[in-house]
Amino acid sequence: MILAAGRGTRLRPLTNDRPKALVMAGGVPLLELAIRRLIHFGCRDIIVNVHHFGEQIIEFLQEKDSFGINIQISDEREQLLDTGGALKKAADFFADGQPFLLYNTDIITDLHLADFYQQHCHLGALATLAVRWRPTSRYLIFDAAGLLHGWVNVNTGSLKMARPTSGSLQLLAFGGLHVIDPRLFAYLSDKTVFSIIDTYLEAAAHADIRAQIHETGTWMDVGKPANLEAAQPLAAQLLAECRGI
């Protein structure tokens, strides 16, 4: 699932007349880069959620003939549902019971998606989150074994703990890429709009939510114009790899 419904407020004025997912990176829209990366690693079924200028994304995918694979739309144009709500609305797409990738469209990274997926399957966690050691205001809290214990906002002091702690803990920044087992759906909120982080914290009290530390490669959040500009060479490189150039 590609998350493409955000309003892209940090990218204004680029998103004044288009969705964030159609802002250009490496010569193609961010959404196309994400889709080509997923296809490159073997994905053939994708669902994309839409909200802000959602009709443009729908038209874009139609023009591209869905890149020759099965791409469906989860329509949030009437109400933006946040990450957890978006996943809940699209749950029927994952009826085969197999783990799946959840991919933020404003993240550009050279993370090997197939290895990331296989590592999740090998360990059998409820979800595996790509994380990094980097400065941020909000951290996920993991133990030395890589199991999620909580969440903290270091600016406000807000702290949410999911399970009792003993031993050393580590603060890691979430990278916007997840592999999720559909068993996680049992922990989704009854609400319509909610954060997936709240779901992870609820589930972590009963099951394994694991970290996959991605430190050796490159990761960039292109949600701001300056970051987007800096990421253009990486986007072009990844696109070339997908095209076999």
N, C-alpha and C positions, 0 to 999 in steps of 0.2 A: 504494500500500500504506500502510495506517495502522498504526503501531506502537502497540498497545494492551495488550501483555502484561506490562508492568512491574508490580512489586509495589507501587509507590507508597509506599515506606517514608517518604519525606520528607513525605508528606501525612497521615500518621497524626495524629489518630485517624479522619480522614474515610475512610480506606481500610481500617478494621478490619472493615467488613462489606460492602464493595463494591470493584470494581476502580477504579483511578484514572480510567479512561476514562468511568466513569459518575458521577464527581463533577460537581456542577453549576457552570456558568459562563454568565452571561447568561440564566439561566432554563431552560437545557437542559443535558444531559450534555456533557462535553467531546467525546465521540465524535460526538454529533449535530452539534455545531458544526463539527467537522472535516469530516464527511460533507456537510453543507449547503454549506460553503465549496467543497469539491471539485465538487459538483454545479453550484454557481453559475458555476464556471469551465469547465464543459463535461464533467466526468468522468462516465462512466456505468458503469465497471467498477472495483470496489474489492475488495481482499482485506484482511482485518483479522486480525492475529495475537492470540491470547488465551492467558492463563495464569492469573494471579491472579483468582479468582472468574470464570473464563472462561465458565461456564454462564450467568451473569447477562448478559454481553454477547451471547451467542447468543440468549437469550430476548428481550432488548431489540430486537435486529434483526428477530427474527420478529414481535414485536408491531408494529413499524414497517413491516412488509412490505418490508424492505430499502430503504425510502424510494423505492420504485418503480424502482430500478436493480438491476444485478447486483452483489451483495455476497456474497463467499465468506469462509469462515473458514479460517485456518491454525492448527490446534490444537496449542498448546505446553503443554497442561495437565500432561503428564507430565514435561516438562523445559523450563525457560526457556532460550532459545537465544542470547540477546544479539542485537544488531542484525544482525551478519553471518550468524549461524546462522539467524536468522529469514528473511532474504532468500533464503538458500540453500534452505530448506525450501519456500518459496513460489515458487521459480523457474519451475515449470511454468505458473504463472498468466500469465507474460510471454512466452509462446511465439510471440506475433505479431512479436517482434523490435523493437517500437517503444519509444522512451524512455518512462519512467514516473516518477511522483512517489513519493517515500518521505517520509512525513509523521509526525512525532512528535505523539502526541495531547495531550501536556502543553505544547505551544507554541501561543500565541495571537498572531497577527500579521496586519497588514493588507497584507502582501506580495501583490502582484498575481500570482497563481499562473500565469495564462495567459502573462503576459509572461516570467515566470521560466522557464517551460517552453520558450517560443519562443526565448528567448535561448540556451538550451542547444542546441536543435536547429540554430540558426544557426551556432554555433561548432563543433559536431560533437565536443564533448569526450566522454570516457568517462563522466564524471560532473561535475555542477555543484553546488556546495555554497553554500547561503545563509549568509553570514558577516557579522559586524558588528565594529566597533571598540567593545569593551566589556571591562571588567575580568573576568578569570577566572583559574583556575589552570592551565588547559590550552589551548594555542593551536595552531592550524594555521599552518604557515609557508608563505607564498606569495612568489613573486618579483614584480617590478613589473608583469609582464604578467598576473598573476593565476593562475599555474600553481603547483600544490602541490609543495612541496619537502620538507616534513617536519612534525614534531609535537614539541611541548615541554611539559613540566610545569614551570612556573616555580617551584613550591614545592619540588619534589624534585630539580630539575635534570636529570631524565630527558629525553633527546633522541633522536629517531629521524629520520634523514635518508634521503630516498628517491632523491635525485639530486644530482649535483655542483652547487655553487652559485657564482655570480659576480654581482656587482652587489648592489643593495640588496634586502633582504628585509623582509617585513611580517608581523607577528603578528596574526592575526584569529581571533575566537571563532566557533565553529560554531553555527548557529542551529537545527539539528534538522530542516531541510528540504533534500531532495536531489532532483535529477533525474538518473536513471541510465539509461545505455544498456545493454541486456542483454549487450553484449560484455564488460561488467565481470565476468560470471559466470565467465569463464575464469580470473580471478584469485582466486576464492573459495577459502578454505582447505579442506584435506581434513578439518579438525576439524568437530565437530558444533556446538560452542559457541565463538563468536569475535566480535570487534568488527569492525564495518564500517570503522573507521578503519585497522585493520591492513591490510585489503584495499585501501583507497585508497593507502596508502603503498607497498604492493607494486606496484600498478598504475602509480603515478606515476613509477616508474623507467622505464617503457616507453611510457606514453601520457599524454594531457592530462587531469588532474583540475583543474577550474577553480573559481575563486571568483566568486560573484555577491554583491557588497557591497550590503547592504540597510541604508542609513543614513537615508534620508529618511522612512521610515515608523516604525511602532511594532512592537516585538517584546517578548514577555513569556514567561518560563518560569514556568509556574504549578505547578511541582512542590512548592511549599511553601505552607502555609495563608495566610501573609501576602501572598505574591505572587498567590495565587488571588483573594483578596479585592480586591486592588488592580486586578486585571484584569477585574472584573465589568463596569464600564462599557464597556470595549473589546469584550468578548464580546457584550454586548447590542447594541452598534452594528453589529458584523459580522453578527450574526444578522439584524438588521433589514434590512441591505443584501441578504442572501441571499433574504429573503422579499419584497424589493421594497417595503418600507415607507418 
